[in-house]
């Protein structure tokens, strides 16, 4: 449980609004007052952050900090329940703040429309006493974990993939951290939702469970998921649990930690870098491939098993997580076009190649767009 903050008595309006909480002996008026005083930072207000934020605001959490740099896309509406059709194109944190304030006008909602990084994580986390991570990038998940360990912030971490989800909690001095369970990042080996898809209701399940964990940590009710990884399989509708312990050799919370400050991974790309990448439409690529005078080099940045299922003729397979170390293998005598399934990984690969002085193009919309626009028979 968080350290009990100083709090004022609940008002008559609050006693009415939260009456169902007050009837629970495990929460009661004291627990509700702790919720009112709590300050929770949500990393990402997408699929996981949407239900978590809605339930935390409804539960009476006094301050919610929304950290996200993205804008609402039409494809988000399948699962990100904070948004509607009128939200498309608008900053996620701004739309989410208005929705949460409408749900609970007493809540203080702070919109941080920015990209979380090692340079700003300490200042951001200083204003909050609990962090809920619903990010969709492994690199961000490790950054958040390391910062929570180093700055002694309780953490609820949720993740989803296709039909499966995972959830765990961390509290200072109370148990193992995310790195104890997964010591090393495997960015690129776990494609994101844009590449492999996700069941629309899945983040609702995991996001609600994450909000439950946050409420438990704030109020002290029940037993949190510290030292336990909860796994959910939607296809089997089955929950399972895996217990794990702190690793003495953990790089951030072990006996002799090697990580003493948050750092960005070597392949971290800023929004500015991503915004400098130029794209090529599927129709333009088709025309370029047909132009014998000016051949194009195709670089497929998916994983080898994805590449083996189907790829464009002549494409070279260099997974995105290997681009930085294999940049010397990239052709220098012809235009480069990077591609992946939907465009997310190739965008990052292009940014990494630009650091080496190259000017690659990204296949806009990925191979899915190429299949739709040029060759419906193409196998992915």
C-alpha positions in Angstrom: 0.0 0.0 0.0 1.1 3.6 -0.6 2.1 5.6 2.4 -1.1 7.0 3.9 -1.3 10.7 2.7 -2.8 13.5 4.7 -6.4 13.9 3.6 -9.5 15.9 4.3 -12.8 14.3 5.3 -15.0 13.4 2.4 -17.8 15.9 1.4 -21.4 15.0 1.5 -21.4 14.8 -2.3 -18.4 12.4 -2.2 -20.1 10.2 0.4 -23.1 9.9 -1.9 -21.0 9.3 -5.1 -18.7 6.6 -3.6 -21.3 5.0 -1.3 -20.8 1.6 -2.8 -17.1 1.8 -2.0 -17.8 2.9 1.5 -19.9 -0.2 2.2 -16.8 -2.3 1.5 -14.9 -2.9 4.8 -11.7 -3.3 2.8 -12.0 0.3 1.5 -14.4 2.3 3.6 -14.1 6.0 4.1 -10.3 5.9 4.8 -9.6 4.0 1.6 -11.8 6.4 -0.4 -9.9 9.3 1.1 -6.6 7.7 0.0 -8.0 7.3 -3.5 -8.9 11.0 -3.5 -5.4 12.0 -2.4 -3.6 9.6 -4.9 -1.7 10.7 -7.9 -1.5 8.1 -10.7 0.5 8.4 -13.9 -0.8 6.4 -16.9 1.8 5.6 -19.5 -0.3 5.4 -22.7 -4.0 6.1 -23.1 -4.6 3.5 -25.8 -6.2 0.1 -25.5 -5.0 -0.6 -21.9 -4.9 3.0 -20.7 -8.5 3.7 -21.8 -10.4 1.3 -19.5 -7.8 1.9 -16.7 -8.2 5.6 -16.8 -12.0 5.4 -17.0 -12.3 3.2 -13.9 -9.7 5.1 -11.9 -11.5 8.4 -12.6 -14.8 6.8 -11.7 -13.3 5.3 -8.5 -12.3 8.7 -7.3 -8.6 8.9 -7.9 -7.8 12.6 -7.3 -5.1 13.2 -9.9 -4.5 11.3 -13.2 -1.5 12.1 -15.4 -1.9 11.0 -19.0 1.4 10.5 -20.8 1.1 9.8 -24.6 2.4 11.4 -27.7 0.0 9.9 -30.2 -3.2 11.2 -31.9 -6.4 9.2 -32.4 -6.4 7.0 -35.5 -9.5 5.4 -36.9 -8.0 2.0 -36.3 -7.9 2.8 -32.5 -11.7 2.9 -32.2 -11.9 -1.0 -32.3 -10.5 -1.1 -28.8 -9.7 2.3 -27.3 -12.9 3.1 -25.5 -12.0 6.6 -24.5 -12.4 7.8 -28.0 -15.1 8.1 -30.7 -15.3 8.9 -34.4 -15.2 12.7 -33.7 -11.8 12.2 -31.9 -9.9 11.0 -35.0 -6.9 13.2 -35.7 -6.9 14.9 -32.2 -4.2 14.4 -29.5 -5.1 11.4 -27.4 -4.3 13.0 -24.0 -6.5 16.1 -24.8 -9.5 14.0 -25.8 -9.0 11.6 -22.9 -8.8 14.6 -20.4 -12.1 16.0 -21.6 -13.8 12.5 -21.4 -12.5 11.8 -17.9 -13.3 15.3 -16.5 -16.9 14.8 -17.9 -17.0 11.4 -16.1 -15.8 12.9 -12.8 -15.5 16.7 -12.6 -13.8 16.4 -9.2 -10.8 14.6 -10.7 -7.7 16.6 -11.7 -6.5 15.3 -15.1 -3.2 16.4 -16.5 -2.4 15.9 -20.2 1.3 15.2 -21.0 1.2 15.2 -24.8 4.8 14.0 -25.2 7.1 11.0 -25.7 8.4 9.4 -22.5 12.2 9.2 -22.6 15.2 8.9 -20.2 15.5 12.7 -20.4 12.1 13.5 -19.0 11.0 10.5 -17.0 12.3 11.7 -13.6 10.6 15.0 -13.8 7.3 13.4 -14.9 7.3 10.7 -12.3 8.1 13.2 -9.5 4.6 14.5 -9.5 3.0 11.1 -9.1 3.0 8.4 -6.4 2.0 5.4 -8.5 2.6 4.5 -12.2 0.4 2.3 -14.4 2.1 1.2 -17.6 0.0 0.4 -20.6 2.6 1.2 -23.3 2.8 -0.9 -26.4 6.6 -0.8 -26.8 9.0 -3.1 -24.9 11.6 -0.3 -24.8 9.2 1.9 -23.0 8.2 -0.9 -20.6 11.9 -1.3 -19.5 12.4 2.4 -19.2 9.3 2.7 -17.0 10.3 -0.3 -14.8 13.8 1.0 -14.3 12.6 4.5 -13.4 10.1 3.1 -10.9 12.8 1.0 -9.2 15.3 3.9 -9.1 12.8 6.5 -8.0 10.9 4.2 -5.7 7.5 4.3 -7.3 4.9 1.5 -7.2 4.2 0.1 -10.7 1.4 -1.8 -12.3 2.5 -3.1 -15.7 0.1 -4.6 -18.3 0.8 -6.0 -21.7 -1.3 -7.5 -24.5 -0.5 -9.5 -27.7 -3.1 -10.9 -30.1 -5.4 -12.9 -27.8 -3.2 -12.9 -24.7 -2.4 -10.5 -21.8 -0.1 -10.3 -18.8 -0.2 -8.2 -15.6 2.2 -7.8 -12.7 2.9 -5.2 -9.9 6.0 -3.9 -8.3 6.4 -2.1 -5.0 9.7 -0.8 -3.6 11.2 -3.2 -1.1 8.3 -5.6 -1.5 9.3 -7.8 -4.4 10.9 -8.4 -7.8 10.7 -6.0 -10.8 10.0 -6.5 -14.5 13.7 -7.1 -15.2 13.8 -9.9 -12.7 11.2 -11.7 -14.8 12.5 -10.6 -18.3 16.1 -9.5 -17.9 16.7 -8.4 -21.5 14.6 -6.5 -24.0 13.6 -8.4 -27.1 12.4 -5.5 -29.2 11.4 -6.6 -32.7 10.7 -10.2 -31.6 7.3 -9.2 -30.3 5.4 -7.3 -33.1 2.9 -4.7 -32.0 -0.8 -4.6 -32.5 -0.5 -2.8 -35.8 1.5 -5.7 -37.2 -0.2 -8.8 -35.8 -3.6 -7.5 -34.6 -5.3 -7.7 -31.3 -8.8 -8.8 -30.1 -10.7 -5.7 -29.4 -12.0 -6.7 -26.0 -8.6 -7.9 -24.7 -7.2 -4.6 -23.5 -10.5 -4.0 -21.7 -9.9 -7.1 -19.6 -6.2 -6.3 -18.9 -6.8 -2.5 -18.5 -9.6 -3.1 -15.9 -7.4 -5.6 -14.0 -4.6 -3.0 -14.0 -7.0 -0.4 -12.5 -7.9 -3.0 -9.9 -4.3 -3.5 -8.9 -3.8 0.3 -8.7 -6.8 0.7 -6.4 -5.5 -2.2 -4.2 -2.1 -0.6 -3.9 -3.6 2.8 -3.0 -6.1 1.5 -0.4 -4.2 -1.5 0.9 -7.1 -3.8 0.1 -6.4 -7.5 -0.8 -3.1 -9.0 -2.0 -1.4 -7.3 -5.0 0.4 -9.1 -7.8 3.8 -8.6 -6.4 6.1 -11.5 -7.3 3.3 -13.0 -9.4 2.7 -12.7 -13.2 -1.0 -13.1 -14.1 -1.6 -14.4 -17.6 -4.9 -14.3 -19.5 -5.7 -16.4 -22.6 -8.9 -15.0 -24.3 -9.2 -17.9 -26.7 -9.3 -20.4 -23.8 -10.9 -17.9 -21.4 -8.3 -19.0 -18.9 -6.2 -17.3 -16.3 -2.9 -18.7 -15.0 -0.3 -17.5 -12.6 3.5 -17.7 -12.5 5.4 -16.9 -9.3 8.8 -15.4 -9.6 11.4 -13.9 -7.1 13.9 -11.1 -7.1 17.1 -11.9 -9.0 20.2 -11.1 -7.0 21.9 -10.3 -10.4 19.0 -8.1 -11.6 20.5 -5.1 -13.5 18.3 -2.6 -11.7 17.1 -4.0 -8.4 19.8 -6.6 -7.7 22.6 -6.7 -5.2 25.0 -4.8 -7.4 22.9 -3.1 -10.0 24.5 -2.0 -13.2 21.7 0.4 -14.1 21.8 3.5 -11.9 19.9 5.9 -14.1 17.2 5.4 -16.8 18.6 5.1 -20.3 17.1 4.9 -23.7 17.9 1.8 -25.7 20.4 2.1 -28.6 17.6 1.8 -31.2 15.3 4.4 -29.5 14.0 6.9 -32.0 12.6 10.3 -31.2 9.4 11.6 -32.7 11.6 14.2 -34.6 13.6 11.4 -36.1 10.5 9.5 -37.1 9.0 12.6 -38.6 11.9 13.1 -41.0 11.4 9.7 -42.7 10.0 10.0 -46.2 7.4 7.5 -47.5 6.7 5.9 -50.8 3.2 4.8 -51.8 2.6 1.2 -53.0 1.8 2.6 -56.5 5.1 4.5 -56.6 7.0 1.4 -55.5 5.3 -0.6 -58.3 6.4 2.0 -60.9 9.9 2.1 -59.4 10.3 -1.7 -59.6 9.2 -1.6 -63.2 11.8 1.0 -64.1 14.9 -1.0 -65.2 17.1 2.1 -65.5 16.8 2.8 -61.8 16.5 -0.4 -59.7 15.3 -0.2 -56.1 16.7 -2.2 -53.2 14.0 -3.7 -51.0 14.8 -4.2 -47.3 12.2 -6.3 -45.4 12.6 -5.6 -41.7 10.3 -8.3 -40.4 11.5 -11.3 -38.5 12.8 -14.3 -40.6 9.8 -16.5 -39.9 7.5 -13.7 -41.2 9.8 -13.2 -44.2 9.7 -16.9 -45.0 5.9 -16.9 -45.3 6.0 -14.4 -48.2 8.0 -11.4 -49.4 8.5 -9.3 -52.5 10.9 -10.7 -55.1 14.5 -9.6 -54.5 13.9 -8.3 -51.0 16.7 -8.6 -48.5 15.7 -9.6 -44.9 17.3 -7.6 -42.1 15.1 -7.5 -39.0 14.6 -4.1 -37.5 16.5 -5.0 -34.3 19.6 -5.8 -36.4 19.5 -2.6 -38.6 22.0 -0.7 -36.5 24.6 -3.5 -36.4 24.2 -4.5 -40.1 24.0 -1.1 -41.7 27.1 -1.8 -43.7 25.2 -4.5 -45.6 22.7 -2.0 -47.0 23.2 -1.2 -50.7 24.6 2.3 -51.3 24.2 2.5 -55.1 20.5 2.5 -55.4 17.4 3.8 -53.6 16.4 1.9 -50.5 12.9 1.0 -49.6 12.2 -0.4 -46.1 9.1 -2.4 -45.5 7.3 -4.5 -42.8 3.8 -5.7 -42.4 2.0 -2.5 -41.6 4.6 0.2 -41.5 5.4 0.6 -37.8 8.7 -1.3 -37.7 9.9 0.0 -41.1 9.4 3.6 -39.9 11.8 2.9 -37.0 14.2 1.1 -39.3 14.4 4.1 -41.6 15.1 6.4 -38.7 18.0 4.2 -37.6 19.4 4.0 -41.1 19.3 7.8 -41.4 21.6 8.0 -38.4 24.2 6.2 -40.6 23.8 8.8 -43.4 21.4 6.9 -45.6 18.1 8.3 -47.0 15.8 5.3 -47.1 12.1 5.4 -48.0 9.4 3.7 -46.0 6.7 1.7 -47.8 3.6 3.6 -46.7 1.1 1.3 -45.0 3.5 -1.7 -45.3 3.0 -4.9 -47.2 -0.6 -4.9 -46.2 -1.2 -1.7 -48.2 0.9 -3.1 -51.1 -1.3 -6.2 -51.1 -4.5 -4.2 -51.1 -3.5 -1.7 -53.8 -1.2 -3.7 -56.1 -1.3 -7.5 -55.7 -4.2 -9.1 -53.8 -2.6 -12.5 -54.3 0.5 -11.6 -52.3 0.9 -13.9 -49.3 1.9 -12.4 -46.0 
